Amino acid sequence: MTPRTRSIAQITVLFLILILSIILLFANFAYLNTQSNYDKQYIGHAGELRVLSQRIAKNATEAATGKALAFKLLSDARNDFERRWGYLRQGDKSTGLPPAPPSVRDEMESVRRDWENLRKNTDIILASEQTVLSLHQVAATLAETVPQLQVEYEKVVEILLQSGAPANQVAVAQRQLLLAERILGSVNTVLAGDDSAAQAADAFGRDAGRFGQVLEGMLNGNATIQVTRVEDADARARLAEIAELFQFVAGSVDEILETSPELFRVREAAGNIFSLSQTLLDEASHLANGFENLAGGRTLDTVGGYALGLLALASIILIGLVMVRTTNRQLRETAEKNERNQQAIMRLLDEIEELADGDLTVTVSVTEDFTGAIADSINYSVDQLRDLVATINHSAMQVAAAVQDTQNTARQLAKASEHQAAQISEASEAVGDMVESIDRVSAHAYESAKVAERSVAIANKGNEVVHNTINGMDNIREQIQDTAKRIKRLGESSQEIGDIVSLIDDIADQTNILALNAAIQASLAGEAGRGFAVVADEVQRLAERSSSATRQIEALVRTIQADTNEAVISMEQTTAEVVRGARLAQDAGVALAEIEGVSQNLADLIHSISDAAQLQTSSAGQISHTMAVIQQITAQTSAGSGATADSIRHLARMASEMRRSVSGFTLPPPAEPK
């Protein structure tokens, strides 16, 4: 076995001992920590049991006196005690606490017996919570009601004394005051729960019954108990109020008598809890002491932990000593190996000295030393470098040729870009002129649209005037026709007048003939007929005058008829002219409507032309802007072409420099083709 192998074996054994010691040490510490934590929980639960035993006793006493909050506190304390007692008996899964160890079995058994007795009494009190609270509520109400009864009965006594009531009635009322006092005292004694509580409950029932019987007798009379009816109205009103107040007392009698035994059991259970709590306190204290003694007995485990720690420390020291000895031996071997490597490195440096001067024909010798791999790598790198330099030379020549071609192309592209920029500038100017022309067309179209709109408005007004003229002519035609009808009726009336005048003329002729006959007869009569002859002459003259007037009227009627006929003819001609004028006006209205439609269409077309001109103006503006952008792009392209030509020239210079940079390498002559 070599020294190196022996050292490794020793270190391995010591490491195993160290690891085992550390594992045992941590296991011991973990065990001690866990047990210490368990001991703290055991002691904490036992201490809480001591506190809870006294809390249960206090809350039980207060619950028996009718305090509602005490029942909740008593229930919480009981449940908390039961929970912690369960942790000690069965363990706590949430914290990993196991059941109490067998070493405290006697203390656990003592606590169990006392706790079971105390819990039974606690359950009795909690089960009677409603009864106790109800009974104390009744007692509290009675404590308020009974003094009111006493006050009212004192007023009844005063009224009876003032009204001169019989002495026996006054005495009965005064005895009621004493009964009320005894009732209240009996209730308080029942609630106190002492030895006389049972007798107090019976006395309460008897006194309440007697009080109610006497109250009824004072209201209605009762010969059996020798109580007469009270007649005074004020006293009876007070007695009625007392009767209302006493209804609660009477209703509470049965409840108090029925629940008082349960209250007595609660009082007894509270007393038992008070007695057991002290015993339970002592037993819980013994249990806590047992857990503390259990924690103090773990000193041996601590000593074992210290021993394991010392063993681990000794293992570390031994490992250090072995490693120091091994390290010193390795240092000597390393120094000898470094000397051999130094000589191999110097040989390698001598061989690659020519390679540093750029001679790629050098081949480094490969030996068995560690520099052999380096020499092999150098030979491979030299081969790769030869290929790389040859490739660079070839690529540099190709790049130079390509650069020359690209430079010529860039010059042509720059010239084409300049020519394109000039053409685009001319096109931009033409587009600008076109935009100005389109703007003028748009302005003229806008003015034409306004003129067309005014033409439409004028044609519309003319159409309205023609319609109004037609309506006026229709009205004139109707009026002329009506006037012609009236003139015709006037001609017809003139014809009738002519007929009447003819009749009058006939009558005048006949009258003239009769007057002539009368004159002849009067002349034949001589003197006797002279007066009649005068009358006949007057009648004849009247007939002649009537005939003359009739002829004048007839001539006038014929004139009127002739004028009427001429007027009718003139009216008919006027009506025909009016109808013809209305027809012409209608034709003018139709023509104006057509003119209005044509003007509207013309206005719409001009609007369309104006909109199209504006759209073309906008499009031409966009085209002009686009041409400007294209001109800028062309200018940028021309500048880029110049920059590209400069870059190509720079690339040509770089290719030349690259050829010069690799010209210092010496390459082996190319192999001759076979």
Order of alpha helices (4+ residues) and beta strands (2+ residues): alpha-alpha-alpha-alpha-alpha-alpha-alpha-alpha-alpha-alpha-alpha
